[in-house]
Every structure is written in C-alpha cells, then in structure tokens.
Amino acid sequence: MLLSLEAFKQQKFDQLAARIMANPEAYLDFDSVADFYQATWLDEFPQGTTWSATGLDDGAEQFYAMIEYKDHYLYISCLHSVTVKLGRRHHYNKNN
C-alpha cells in the first residue's frame, strides 16, 4: 500500500477543521488578532498551512480568519454568532 504524504497532510487539515467546526467555542475565544496568531492549536495544522485574520483590534467585535492548506480552506467569521465553514477551491481549466 502506498501512502501519500500530501493526502495524509490534507486529511490532518480536514480533521482539525472538523474539530473546530464541531466545537468552535473551544478554539475561537480571542480578544485581539494577536491572540489568534498565538493560538497553540494553529501549530497542529500540517506544515504548509497558512492563516490570516482581521478584526477585533481598535474595539471591533468582529473577527474573520482564513486558514488554508493547498485548495482546502477553513473560513471563520465571528459577528453576532460564530460561522465556521470548511471548503475547497475549484480549479477551472481555462482552455475549455
């Protein structure tokens, strides 16, 4: 049986994203964007994962974050309620 390192990393990303979606309160309690960047659970994502966040600073109550690995992403929006979505970018062949 051949194992793909990239498939393993993608599975790891998707599993952690599913845990966050199932229990966002355990992961998404921030007072500032700096708190997000210092969250230890970000290090659980596979190497090559990128993330960015905005909001919360200067008295704002909204928070947005995007965590991406390859073509999969986890979008987090904290407004009046928390929304967490796992998605996949679709690639279109421009030659067709």
C-alpha positions in Angstrom: 0.0 0.0 0.0 1.4 3.4 -1.0 0.8 6.3 1.3 0.7 9.8 0.0 2.3 12.4 2.4 0.2 15.1 0.7 -3.0 13.1 1.2 -2.1 12.5 4.9 -1.5 16.2 5.4 -4.8 17.1 3.7 -6.6 14.6 6.0 -4.9 16.1 9.0 -6.1 19.6 8.0 -9.6 18.4 7.4 -9.7 16.5 10.7 -8.6 19.5 12.7 -11.0 21.7 10.8 -13.8 19.3 11.6 -12.9 19.5 15.4 -13.0 23.3 15.2 -16.4 23.2 13.4 -17.8 20.8 16.0 -16.7 22.9 19.0 -15.8 26.4 17.9 -16.1 27.8 21.5 -13.0 25.7 22.5 -10.9 27.3 19.7 -12.2 30.7 18.9 -12.0 32.8 22.1 -9.9 35.8 21.2 -9.6 39.4 22.4 -7.3 40.5 19.6 -5.9 39.4 16.3 -2.6 38.8 18.1 -4.3 36.2 20.3 -5.4 34.3 17.2 -1.8 34.3 15.8 -0.6 33.0 19.2 -3.2 30.1 19.4 -1.3 26.9 20.0 -3.8 24.8 18.0 -2.6 26.5 14.8 0.6 24.5 15.1 -1.5 21.3 14.9 -2.2 22.0 11.2 0.1 20.4 8.7 3.3 22.2 7.6 2.4 24.4 4.7 -0.8 25.6 6.2 -1.3 29.4 6.0 -3.6 31.6 8.0 -4.7 35.2 8.2 -7.0 37.1 10.4 -8.6 40.6 10.7 -10.9 42.4 13.2 -11.1 42.7 16.9 -8.5 45.4 17.2 -9.4 49.0 17.9 -12.6 48.0 19.8 -14.1 46.0 16.9 -16.2 42.9 17.9 -16.0 41.2 14.6 -13.4 38.6 13.7 -12.6 36.9 10.4 -9.9 34.3 9.8 -8.9 32.1 6.8 -6.8 29.0 7.3 -5.7 27.3 4.1 -3.9 24.2 3.1 -3.5 23.5 -0.7 -7.0 24.0 -2.1 -8.9 23.4 1.2 -9.8 26.2 3.5 -11.4 26.9 6.8 -13.3 30.2 6.9 -14.2 31.6 10.4 -16.5 34.6 10.9 -17.4 35.8 14.4 -20.0 38.5 14.2 -23.1 38.2 16.4 -22.7 34.4 16.1 -19.8 32.2 15.0 -19.8 30.8 11.5 -17.1 28.2 10.5 -17.1 26.7 7.0 -14.8 24.1 5.5 -14.4 24.4 1.8 -12.4 23.6 -1.3 -11.4 25.9 -4.1 -12.5 24.7 -7.5 -9.9 25.0 -10.3 -11.3 25.6 -13.7 -9.4 24.7 -16.9 -9.2 28.0 -18.9 -8.5 26.0 -22.1 -12.0 24.5 -22.3 
